Amino acid sequence: MENVVVGYNSMNGGLKTTSRDEMMGVVQNHNLSVKNKKIKKPRFAFQTKSQVDILDDGYRWRKYGQKAVKNNNYPRSYYRCTHEGCNVKKQVQRLSKDETVVVTTYEGMHTHPIDKPNDNFEQILHQMHIFPNHPIPIPFN
């Protein structure tokens, strides 16, 4: 086993050495951490004046969670698209400062067409204010 100099430690006045096998382990661990980094999915938030929390956007959703949010009287609900293989998520929450406004945040891109056509969807789109968190628009169909 051959030792390799990897740095100089001025505190103890000497060189720090390590084996080639130890260095390869460090390199492999670094490569794993780079591979495991999550790729951020595009996110878009819509503010809509509505009496109902869940707007019919044409897709089918399954609720998988809800939590109380600090400084807000209304809980945030979490949903996943039910279409097999589609990983889109959405969060729904009312604004505490204006309870007539529902904020819906979508994360990801649908991998399928709209499940059920909705004649009212175009009217809903006209009521929305769009605030993208990502510069690339998400095609929802």
Secondary structure as GFF3:
##gff-version 3
##sequence-region A 1 141
A	DSSP	beta_strand	3	9	.	.	.	ID=ss1
A	DSSP	beta_strand	14	19	.	.	.	ID=ss2
A	DSSP	alpha_helix	20	35	.	.	.	ID=ss3
A	DSSP	beta_strand	43	49	.	.	.	ID=ss4
A	DSSP	beta_strand	61	67	.	.	.	ID=ss5
A	DSSP	beta_strand	76	81	.	.	.	ID=ss6
A	DSSP	beta_strand	89	94	.	.	.	ID=ss7
A	DSSP	beta_strand	101	107	.	.	.	ID=ss8
A	DSSP	alpha_helix	121	127	.	.	.	ID=ss9
A	DSSP	beta_strand	129	132	.	.	.	ID=ss10
###
